[in-house]
Amino acid sequence: MRYRIVLFLSLLLLTGCAAPTPPPPPTPTPTATLTPTATSTPTPTPTPTATSTPTPTPVPALALTLPELDGVSPLEPFPLTVALEPLTEASVAAAASAMITATLRDPHGMVFAMLPLPYAGEYRYTSAAPVILPLDALSGTWQVAITVTAPIEVRGARVGSFEPEPVLLHDLEAVLPAAARLLVPAIFEERVAQGDAWAGGRVWTYGHSELGVWWAPGPTEPLHYDTAWVLVEATCEPNRYGELPEIVDFEEASWGEHPAFRFRETWPGRSGGEAVVWVIQGQDYRLYLLRSRPLGVRAVDPLVTRVVESFSVE
């Protein structure tokens, strides 16, 4: 028993004297290795391939150009011309096949004339006859409106305006009888001035033409050719050789609502020619004579004829 206790104590002593057992080395904590995150490589943007833009096909069209009419004079007839030009090659045929009409209005808005404009070549459309404004044309702004019928689009202004030049006229208010009116431009040169408003006459020349107007009281009866004949002969003067014109023929006619006779004369000499004479009876039985004749040329100037046509009587 005592032996076991001694043995136990010996073992216990040996255990206490022995070097302590070192603790086990710490297990190293593994360091987390960061796995690099894959960086996404940007996908290159594809360079767009240049695509040629298609050229738009030109729309077939026509360009309308109005005439410049400012400064036109009633003394000179003028053609009315517009241009209708193609804007593309596809418009060429249409430029020569349109239908165009011009409408002229006076400053009061009243229609003065409607003129078809036929094709005249080179993309121009021109009135068949010239425009003739009245010698006493209204002052102010006149209008020209163009109507175009074409198979394709027409571009450009359709309405234009113009102001004609005024015409200076001889003042005949105190010369002619109150019932009569005659528009004689101031450019006509007066050659003869006789009588007064009761009975008298005036003669003018313009270029190579002569215009005469005569007036006198007439018999209070319907106009007869013999009365008219006497007035025709009374207003003729012989030339320097004593020669008188010859009446070739005559016809009964009318001047507006007034009875009239129309005579043809042949004047002798180098400055002669064929004259036209009108004898007109007014409501008060007064007689008026209008004579127009060429001076050494074949025909009377058209302006002289227009002046004759401007005559009016009540």
C-alpha positions in Angstrom: 0.0 0.0 0.0 2.7 2.3 1.1 4.7 1.3 -2.1 1.8 2.4 -4.4 1.6 5.8 -2.7 5.3 6.3 -3.1 5.1 5.3 -6.7 2.3 7.7 -7.3 4.1 10.6 -5.8 7.2 9.8 -7.7 5.3 9.9 -10.9 3.6 13.1 -9.9 6.9 14.7 -9.1 8.4 13.6 -12.4 5.5 15.1 -14.2 5.8 18.4 -12.5 9.6 18.7 -13.1 9.3 17.8 -16.8 9.4 20.7 -19.3 5.9 21.8 -20.2 4.7 20.6 -23.5 4.6 23.5 -25.9 1.3 24.3 -27.2 0.7 23.3 -30.7 1.6 26.0 -33.2 -1.4 28.0 -34.3 -2.8 26.9 -37.5 -2.3 29.8 -39.9 -5.6 31.3 -41.1 -5.5 31.1 -44.8 -5.5 34.6 -46.4 -8.3 34.9 -48.8 -6.9 35.4 -52.2 -8.9 37.8 -54.2 -9.7 36.4 -57.5 -9.4 39.3 -59.9 -12.7 40.2 -61.4 -12.6 39.9 -65.2 -12.8 43.4 -66.6 -15.2 43.5 -69.5 -13.5 44.6 -72.6 -15.7 47.1 -74.4 -17.0 45.9 -77.6 -15.8 48.2 -80.4 -18.6 50.2 -82.0 -18.6 49.3 -85.7 -17.8 52.2 -87.9 -20.8 53.0 -90.0 -20.2 52.5 -93.7 -20.9 55.7 -95.6 -24.0 55.2 -97.7 -24.5 57.6 -100.6 -27.8 59.5 -100.2 -29.8 59.1 -103.3 -30.3 62.3 -105.3 -34.0 63.3 -105.2 -35.6 63.3 -108.6 -36.5 66.9 -109.6 -40.2 67.5 -109.6 -41.3 68.6 -113.1 -42.4 72.2 -113.0 -42.7 75.4 -115.0 -41.7 78.9 -114.1 -44.0 81.7 -115.1 -42.6 85.2 -115.6 -44.9 88.2 -116.1 -44.1 91.1 -118.4 -42.8 94.5 -117.2 -45.5 96.9 -118.3 -44.9 100.0 -116.3 -44.5 103.0 -118.6 -46.5 101.7 -121.5 -48.2 104.4 -123.4 -51.8 104.4 -124.9 -50.1 106.1 -127.9 -48.3 102.9 -128.7 -49.9 99.4 -128.9 -47.9 96.8 -127.1 -47.8 93.0 -127.2 -48.6 91.1 -124.0 -46.0 88.4 -123.5 -45.3 86.0 -120.7 -42.5 83.4 -120.3 -43.2 79.8 -119.3 -39.8 78.1 -118.9 -39.1 74.5 -118.0 -37.3 73.9 -114.7 -36.3 70.4 -115.5 -35.7 68.4 -118.7 -39.0 66.5 -118.0 -40.8 69.9 -118.2 -39.7 70.9 -121.7 -42.7 69.4 -123.5 -45.2 70.9 -121.1 -43.6 74.4 -121.5 -44.7 74.5 -125.1 -48.2 73.0 -124.7 -49.8 75.1 -122.0 -53.0 77.2 -122.5 -52.7 80.8 -121.2 -55.1 83.6 -121.0 -54.6 87.2 -119.8 -57.2 89.4 -118.3 -56.7 93.1 -118.1 -58.6 95.2 -115.6 -58.7 99.0 -115.3 -58.2 100.8 -111.9 -61.9 100.4 -111.1 -61.6 96.6 -111.4 -63.6 96.5 -114.6 -62.5 94.0 -117.3 -60.9 95.8 -120.2 -59.9 92.8 -122.2 -59.4 89.1 -122.1 -56.7 87.9 -124.4 -55.6 84.4 -125.3 -51.8 84.1 -125.5 -50.8 81.4 -128.0 -47.4 79.8 -128.0 -44.9 81.9 -129.9 -41.8 79.8 -129.5 -38.8 79.9 -127.2 -41.1 79.4 -124.2 -42.9 82.6 -124.9 -46.7 83.2 -125.1 -47.8 86.3 -126.9 -51.2 87.9 -127.6 -52.1 87.6 -131.3 -53.0 91.3 -131.4 -51.3 94.1 -129.5 -53.0 95.7 -126.5 -54.4 99.1 -127.3 -55.3 101.3 -124.3 -57.7 104.2 -124.7 -56.2 107.5 -125.4 -57.9 108.7 -122.2 -57.0 105.6 -120.2 -57.9 105.9 -116.6 -54.9 106.9 -114.4 -53.9 104.6 -111.6 -53.0 101.0 -111.3 -54.1 98.5 -114.0 -54.0 94.8 -113.3 -53.1 91.9 -115.5 -54.0 88.4 -114.3 -52.7 85.3 -116.0 -54.6 82.0 -116.2 -52.4 78.9 -117.0 -53.6 75.4 -117.8 -50.7 73.0 -117.8 -50.2 69.2 -117.1 -47.6 70.0 -114.4 -47.0 72.5 -111.6 -46.6 76.1 -112.5 -44.6 78.4 -110.2 -44.5 82.1 -110.1 -46.8 85.1 -109.6 -50.0 85.0 -111.7 -51.1 88.7 -111.1 -49.1 91.8 -112.0 -49.9 95.5 -112.2 -48.8 98.5 -114.2 -49.5 102.2 -114.5 -49.7 103.5 -118.1 -48.2 106.9 -119.0 -50.8 109.6 -119.3 -51.4 111.1 -122.7 -51.4 114.9 -123.1 -54.3 116.1 -125.3 -55.2 119.2 -127.1 -57.8 121.2 -125.1 -60.8 121.3 -127.4 -63.4 121.9 -124.8 -63.9 125.6 -125.9 -63.3 124.8 -129.6 -65.8 122.1 -130.5 -69.5 122.3 -129.9 -70.5 121.2 -126.4 -72.0 118.0 -127.7 -68.9 116.8 -129.5 -65.7 115.2 -128.1 -62.5 114.3 -129.9 -59.2 113.1 -128.3 -56.3 114.7 -130.2 -52.9 114.0 -128.7 -50.7 117.1 -128.1 -48.0 115.6 -130.3 -50.3 116.4 -133.3 -49.3 119.6 -134.9 -52.1 122.1 -135.6 -52.1 123.4 -139.2 -55.5 125.1 -139.6 -57.7 126.8 -137.1 -60.9 128.4 -138.4 -64.2 129.6 -137.0 -65.7 129.1 -133.5 -67.8 126.6 -131.6 -70.8 127.5 -133.9 -69.1 126.7 -137.1 -65.4 126.0 -137.8 -62.7 123.5 -138.3 -59.3 122.3 -137.2 -56.6 120.4 -139.1 -53.6 118.6 -137.6 -50.7 116.6 -139.0 -48.9 113.7 -137.5 -46.1 112.0 -139.2 -47.1 111.5 -142.8 -50.8 111.8 -142.1 -53.4 114.6 -141.8 -56.5 114.8 -139.6 -59.3 117.3 -140.0 -62.5 118.0 -138.1 -65.2 120.4 -139.3 -68.6 121.3 -137.9 -71.6 123.5 -139.0 -75.3 123.8 -138.4 -77.3 121.5 -140.7 -80.9 121.4 -142.0 -83.5 120.2 -139.5 -84.3 117.1 -141.5 -82.9 113.6 -141.8 -79.4 113.5 -143.3 -79.3 113.1 -147.1 -76.3 112.2 -149.2 -76.5 115.5 -151.1 -76.3 117.5 -147.9 -73.3 115.5 -146.8 -71.7 115.9 -150.3 -71.9 119.7 -150.1 -70.1 119.6 -146.7 -67.4 117.4 -148.1 -66.7 119.7 -151.0 -66.9 122.8 -148.8 -64.0 121.5 -146.6 -61.6 120.8 -149.5 -59.0 123.3 -150.6 -57.2 123.0 -154.0 -53.5 122.4 -153.9 -51.0 124.9 -155.3 -51.8 123.8 -158.8 -55.6 124.4 -158.3 -56.3 120.7 -158.2 -59.2 119.4 -156.0 -59.7 115.9 -154.6 -62.1 113.6 -156.4 -64.9 111.8 -154.6 -64.6 108.2 -155.6 -67.6 106.7 -153.8 -69.8 106.9 -150.8 -72.1 104.8 -148.7 -74.8 105.4 -146.1 -73.7 104.3 -142.7 -74.0 105.2 -139.0 -71.8 106.5 -136.3 -73.0 104.9 -133.1 -76.7 105.8 -133.0 -76.3 108.7 -135.4 -76.9 108.7 -139.1 -73.8 109.2 -141.3 -72.2 108.9 -144.7 -68.8 107.5 -145.5 -66.9 108.9 -148.5 -63.7 108.0 -150.2 -61.6 110.7 -151.9 -58.5 110.6 -154.1 -56.2 113.6 -153.5 -53.8 114.7 -156.3 -50.1 115.4 -156.3 -47.1 114.0 -154.5 -48.7 114.5 -151.1 -51.9 113.0 -152.3 -53.5 109.7 -151.6 -56.8 108.1 -150.6 -58.8 109.9 -147.9 -61.6 108.6 -145.8 -64.3 111.2 -144.9 -67.2 110.8 -142.4 -70.2 113.1 -142.3 -72.2 112.6 -139.1 -75.4 114.2 -137.9 -75.9 115.1 -134.2 -79.2 115.0 -132.4 -79.4 118.8 -132.8 -79.0 118.4 -136.6 -75.5 119.8 -136.4 -73.2 118.3 -139.0 -69.6 117.0 -138.2 -67.0 116.0 -140.8 -63.9 113.9 -140.0 -61.3 113.5 -142.7 -58.1 111.4 -142.5 -55.6 111.1 -145.3 -52.0 110.1 -145.9 -49.5 112.6 -147.1 -47.4 111.0 -149.8 -47.5 107.5 -148.3 -49.8 104.6 -148.9 -51.8 104.5 -145.7 -52.9 106.7 -142.8 -50.9 106.3 -139.6 -52.9 104.0 -137.2 -52.8 106.6 -134.5 -54.6 109.0 -136.7 -57.3 106.4 -137.3 -57.6 105.9 -133.6 -58.1 109.6 -133.0 -60.9 109.6 -135.6 -62.5 106.6 -133.8 -62.4 108.6 -130.5 -65.0 111.1 -131.8 -68.3 111.0 -130.0 -71.3 113.3 -130.2 -74.6 113.5 -128.3 
